[in-house]
Amino acid sequence: IARGDARLFRIATSTYEVAILIENPNINGIVTRAPYTFKIYSGTSKLPIQTIIGSTYIGRNSSFVVFKGPFNLTESPNMKAVFEWGSLVWEKSSDIQPIVAVDNMNLIVGPATPRLEASLVNRSQTNAFNIEAVALLSDVNGNVVAVGKTFVDSLKIGESAPIVFSWPEAFATEPVAIKIIPHLLPDKSYIN
């Protein structure tokens, strides 16, 4: 289930990122390799000006962000992103997923480039591997104004690791809410 529409974010001149929040409420269903497409449109054009293809892992009973970027794009008026799934093959799974939490979030804004620091903590009884973490920064109205992604190879039981997100330019709108969503992937082939 997509939670909202795909969003296109300008992070510098002609440099963009695109993201969408996804939720899988199915407590036993996973998709090992879920193909997707982001299509970027300009104005009222019926043909996309850019198509971005990828794949991700859909874990059971999980929320995660599908994120692509940065990429270069010739700026056009009224650009928008559309997200589409490819053919999804669902499987049953009862594997126990490690619990990875986020602690100590600290957003630093000012004359320098914005920076978000936090810690990922493994709060489960198994080691966690291939952890993608996506930060969503929202304004006072709940609109996401910035997004960023980082990756942690592994976290042993009870271990924590610092994570950092940074942006090359100041935010156009001041973020007032921060959410960092960890997404555990089966292996590194999902990272791009």
N, C-alpha and C positions, 0 to 999 in steps of 0.2 A: 504494500500500500504506500503510495507516495503521499507524503505529508506536505502539501503545497506544490507549487510549480517549480520546475528547474529555474535556477537563478544564474545569471551571468554577472560576473564581478570584474570591473576594470581595476587592475592593480598598478598599472603604469601606462604610459603612452603606448597604445597598440598591444598591450599585454593583458590577457584575461585569464580567468578561471571560471569554471562552471560547477555547480553542485546541486544536489537534491537530497532531501531527507527521506529515508525509506524505513518502513516498519513491517516486520514479519510477525504477526500475532500467533502464527501456527506453532504450537508447543512441540510438535514432533516432525515438522516438515523443513527440509533444507534443500537448497539448490547448490550443488558443488561448483558449477561453473555457469553463472548467469550472464549471458551476453546482453549488452545494452548499446544504445546509440543516443548521443546528444546531437541535435541538429540546431544550428544557429541560423536564425532568419533576420533579415533586415527589412524594416518597414512593412509593407504589404506584400512583399515578394512571396511567391509560392514555392520557390526553389531555395534550399538552404545555401548560405554563403560559405558554410563550413560544416562538415560532418565529423564527429569524433566517435570512434568505436572502441569499446572496451568490454571487459567482463569482470565480475566480482563474485564473491561468495555470499550467499544468503544463509545465515545461521538461524537456528530455530529460536523462536520467541525473542527476537532481537530488533534493535533500532540501529541504523548506521547511516552514513552519508556516502553517496556515490559522488566522487570528486575527480575532476580532470583539470590539469593545468600545472604550471602556466603554459599558455600557448599564445602565439602572435595572431592577430586578427586585424584586418584593415577596418578601421572604424567606419560605421555607417549609422544613419539615424534610426532610432527606435529598434535597436537589436533586441531579440529575445531568444531564449533557449527552450527547446522542446525535448523531453526525455521519453524514450521508448524502450521497453524490454524486447529482447529477441525471444526465441522459443525457450521456455523454462521447463526443465526436467526435474520434478520434485521427487525426493527420496525421504523415507522415514529414517529418523535418527533419534537415539536416546543418549548419545554421547554427552557427558558432563562437560560444559564449557567452563573454563576458568573465569573467575570473577576479577575483573580489572577495574579499579576505581580511580578517580581523579581527585587529587588533593592540592592544596596550596596554590590556587590560581592567583596570579598577580599580573594585571595589565599595566604596562608602562607606556604612557603617551606623553607627548610634549614636543619640543622642537625637533628631536631626533625621530627616526623611523619608529613606528609603533612596534611593541614587542610584548608577547604574552608568555609568561613562564608558569609552569605547573609541574606536578609529579604524577606519574602513573604508579599505582600500587597493586600488587598481586595479592588479593585477599582470599584466595582459594587454597585448596590442599593439593593442587597440582601446579606444575610449572606452566607458564604461558609463553607462547611463541608467536612471532609474526604479527605484532600489534600495530595496526594503523590507527592513528588518533587524528580526528578532524575537529577543529575549533570553529564554532559558529558564534559570531558576535552580533548582537541585535541592538536596535535603537529603542527608544522609549515606547514606540508603538508595536514592538515585537517583530519588526522587519529585520531580516538578516542583512547587515551592512558590510561584513567581511567574513572571509572563510580562509582557513589555512590547514595544512596537513603535515604530519610528521610520522615517523616510523620507529618502533623499538623492536629489536631482534628477539629479545627474550627477557622474561622476569621470573626468577625463581620464587618459590613459595615465600610469601611475606616480604619480598624485595620491592624496592621502589626505584624509579629512574626519573631523572629530570627530563622534561620536554620543553621545547621552545618553538614558538611561532613568531615570524616577523614579516613585516610588510614594507615595501620600498618607499611608500608615500604615506602622509598623514591621512586619516579617515575623513571622508567628506561629511559624515554624520557621526557624532560621538556615540560609541556603543555604551549601553548601560547594563546589558546582560551578557553573560558568557556561558556557553555550554561546550564541553569537550566530550566527544563521543568516541570511545575505543571500539575498534572492530577487529576481532581476531580472525586471521586468515589461515587457511590450511598450509600454505607455503609462500615463498617469496615470488613465485611466478605471477601472483596477483598484483604486485607492486609495479607501478609505471609512472 
